[in-house]
Amino acid sequence: MNSSTRILTGHRPTGPRHIGHLVGTLNTWRELQFTHDCFFLVADLHVLTTQYENPSIIRQNTLEMVMDWLAAGIDPDHATLVLQSALPEHSEMSLLLGMLVPVSRLERVPTYKEQIQQLHLNPSLGLLTYPVLQAADILLYKAETVPVGEDQLPHLELTRELARRFNSLYRPLFPEPEPLLSHQPRLLGIDGRTMHSSYGNAIYLKDTPGETSHKVHQMYTDPTRLHATDPGHVEGNAVFACLDAFHPNRAELEEIKELYRAGTVGDVELKDLLAGILNEALAPLRAKRAELAERPSYLVDLLRAGTDRARPIVQETIEQVRDMMGLTLHNRMGVENTPQGAFC
């Protein structure tokens, strides 16, 4: 690693990754792993906030997601992959930080309201405290930088607030992590909403060429365009959003946009173009993913090794936090301290 600057980021294993993940985060992670001390978290505890009824699906989705990470270029020789639930320090840290934040503050987090509306949820306590668990993930590693999209900035701001409050109440321990903003806009799914695994509107990295072409041809384009010769709108058009992310020739793409605006390129032709570009771009990734799918034990061993590397880091942090919050009894008080600060 070429830098001591630590990064903590991750994904919830809600299923296989889609092309929005690829352009929004995975391509950035692939570059960062060679310049920073990167910890990539398989945030399986976070999945329980909305999908606690299906434990077997969570296990399968974890392996699917790790396959996609590796196929997209995440290298375990340059980054540390961590299984969140295998380190109980994440849960304990979340509980302790939860003492420092009012419920009213959590209810104002925009993504809390959005998930309730979009997924028609009866929210659990876990969903409400989701940002506190996310803050725990980051602060446990004393991460200095967190790659985020704009939609995640409110969560990171809460993390910064908790770091300041802890440092002020006790003594300075945590850096206030800075955001590393993604400049890639979120891709639109085939239904015109933001591409999201939970919405069923995604093009997955593991999709076959045929599945990809089928989904592309279902994509919303310009609802005001009634005939192929009508002038079309590029802005807000899901097909052009994907072309912006994947077309290899910017000048050629700008020409296509002008032709579309003039009504001389039809939607079917446009979708044929996108399907071909996507399948060509994803072919090497899909080949590597197919190889990894034959080695599930390798994926488990890789996660175990990364988690073992992370364990001393989080254990040291949680011991410091427990001590500062008065949860350890020191020898000078006549009580022998255990590693967990509990009585035997």
N, C-alpha and C positions, 0 to 999 in steps of 0.2 A: 504494500500500500504506500502511496506516495505522499500521504498527508495524515496527520494525527487528528484532523477534524472529524468528529464522529457524527454519523448520520444514522437515524433510526426511522424507518418507514416500513410499511407493510400493506397487506391486503387481507380482507376477510375471505376465507375459503367458502364462498357462496356457490362455487361452480367453476367450470373452466373459464379461462380468461378470454376476453373478446378483443377486437381490434381497437376499441377505445382504450383499453388498458395498455395495449402495445404502444400506441402513439402518445398516450397521456402520461404513462409512468415507466413502463418497462424499458423503453429506449433510453430514457434518462438514467435509470438505475444502471443500465449496462455501461454507460460512460462513467458514472460516479464511482463505481466499484474500483476503478483503477486510480482514482485520485483522492479518495476518502476512506475512512474506516467505517465501512457500511455494515449495518445490521438490518436484515430484511426479515420482518416478523410475519409468520403465519398466524394471523390473529383469530384463532378459532374460538376463543372465549367471546369475542365480539359477535360471532354468528349466533350465539345463544340469545342475543337480545331480540331476535326476530324468528329464529328457526330452531328453538330448543326441542321441538317435538320429534325431530328426525336425526338422531345421533349417527345412524349408519351412513346417512347422506353426508354428514359433516366429515366423516373419516374419508369417504371416497373423494369428496371435493377437495380435501387437503392434498391428496396425491395428484389429482388432476391439476390443481393450481401450481404445485411445485414442478410438475412436468412442463407446464407452460412457461414458468419462469426460466427454467434451464434451457428450454428450446429457444427462448427469446434472447439468450446470451448471458444470463446471470451465471457467474462462475464461482462455485464454492471454494476455489483456491484464492479468490480475491475478495469475497464477501462472506459474511456469516449468516446462515439461514437458521432461524430460531422458531421452535414451536412454542407458542405463548403458554398454552395450558400445561406444558411440562415443567414450567417454572412457577411454583406457587407464589413467588415473590411479586408477580404481576398482580395477583388478586389481593394480596395483603397491602401492597402499595396503594391500590385503588381504594381499599377500605380506609386507610389512614388519610389519604388526601381528601376523601369524601367528607371528613370532619371539618374541613376548612372552607367548604363552598356552600352557600345557601341554595335551597331547592329553587327559589325564585330565579336565581341566576341560571340554573340548568334549564328551566322551562323557557328561557328566552333564546336558547340555541336554535338557529334557523333550521338546521337539519332534523332536529327532533320533531318539529311541527310538520316538516315536509314528509318524513317517513310515515307519520301517522296518517296523513292525507293520501299519499300515493299508494300505500300498502294496506290501507283501511285497518289499521292496527288498534287493538285495545292495549295501550302502552304499558309495559312492565316497568318495575323499578330499574331493571337492568338497562332498558332502553333510555330511561331518563339519565342514568349515570354513565352512559356510554362515553361521553367526552372525558369523564374523570378517569375511566379505565385507559382511555387513549393517552391522557396526560401521564398516568402512571407508567405506561409503556415507554414513553419518551424520557421521563425524568429518571427512571431506574437506570438508564444507560448514560445519563448525564449528556444526552445528545445536544450538540451545538447547532445543528442544522436539520431541518425536516423538509423534504420535498413535498409540496402540497399543490393542489389545484385551488382556485379561488374559493370554491365551495367549502373547503376544509379550513379556511382561515379563521372562522369563528372558533373552531375546536383548538387550533394552535394558540389563539389569543387566550383561551381559558387556561391552557397549559402554562403560558407565560404568567398569567395572573397567579396561578397556584405556586409557581416557582418563587415569585416575588413575595407572596404571603408567607410561605414556609421560611424563606431566607430572613424575612423581617421578624417573624415570631420567634424563631429559634436562632440559627446562625447561618451564614451563607454556605450553601451546599450545592445548589443547582444553578447551572447557566440558564439564562432565558433563551430558549431555542429560537433561532431565526428561520423564517420561511424561505425556502428555495422554490419560487413560483414556477409552475409550468406555463409556458407561453402557448402551448397547444390547446386550442379550444376543445371542449368536450364534444365528441362525435354524436351526431343524431342517429338514433336507431331506425329500424325499418318502418316504425309507425310515426316517425317525426318527433317523438320525445327523445330526451337524452338516452343514449345507449346505456343499458343497465341490466345486469343479469336477472334481477328480480322482476323486470318488466316483460321478459320474454321477447325482447326486440333486438337481440344482439347477433352479430356475426362473430362466431367463435374462432379462435385460432385453430382449433382442431377440426372445424368443419371441412368436409370434402370439397373439392372444386365444384361438384354439382350442387351441393347444399349452399355454397357461397353464391353461386350464380342465381339460384332460386330466390334466395333472400334479397339479393341486390335488385332483382326484377320486381320485388314486392315493395321496394322503398318508395316513400313519398317523395315527390319532386316539387312541382309548383301547382298547387290546387286551382290556381286561376287560369291555368293553361288548358284549354279545352281541345285544341287541335295541335298536331305536330308542327304546323307552320305558324302557330301563334308565338309572339315574343314571350320569352320565359324569364323568370326571376332566378338569379343565382343565389342571392342572399336568403338564408333560411332553408335552402334546398339540401336535403340530406345527402343526395348523390354528390353534389359539388363539395360538401363538407368532407366527404371521404376522399374525393379526388384531390382536394387541397392537401390532405395528409399523405397520400400515397403516390400521386402522379410524379414520375421521375423527371419530367421536363416542364419547368415553370412557364417558359415562353409558349410552349405548345398548349398548355392548359389555359393560359390567358386568351389564346386565339379561340379555343373551344368555348370559353365563356362568352366571348363576343358573338360567336355564331349562334349560341343558344339564346342570347338576348335578342338577336335579330330574327329568330324563328327558323333558322336554316339547319338546326340539329334537333332531332326528335328525342324524346325521352328513352325510347327503346334503344336507339343507337348509343345514347349516353350511358345507359346501364350496361350494355354489352362491353363498352370500353372499360367501365369500372370493374366489372367482374373479371375481365382478363388481367387488368393491372393487379388486383388483389390476389388472384390465384398465382400469378408469377411472383409477387413479392413474398407470399407466405409459403411457397413451395419448400425452400430450405428449412424453414422452421418446422413445418409439418413432418418432414423426413426425420429430423432429429427427435421430434416428439414421439413418432412411431417407435423409434429405437428405445426411448426411455420407458414407453408403456410396457415393454417386455421385461423391465427390470424393477418391479415395485420394491423389492428388498433393498435395492441400491438407494432408492428415494428415502426409505425409512432410515437407513444407516446414515445417510447424508444429514437428515434432519436431526438425528440423535447426536451426531458429532458436532454440528453447529450449536445445538442447545447446550451441550457439555462445555463448549468454549465460552458461552455466555454466562453460565451459572456462577462462576466466581465474581463476575462483575455485578450481577444483580444481588448476590448475597451480601457483598460488601456494602452496597448502597442501602439495602433494607436494614442492615445492622446499624448503620449510621442514623437512619431515620428513626428507628425504634429508640435508640439511645437519646436522640435530641427531643423526642416526644415523651420521654419519661417512662418508657416501657421496659427498661433494663435495670436490674438491681446490681450495683457494682460490689466488688469484694470488700471495699472499705466499709460497706454497710453490714458486713458480716454474712452476706449471702453469696454463694458460689454461682456465677453466671454461666448459663448454658449457651451454646451457639445461637439458639433461638430466643434467649432471654426469658425462658419459661422455667417454672419449677419442675424438678424431677420427682 
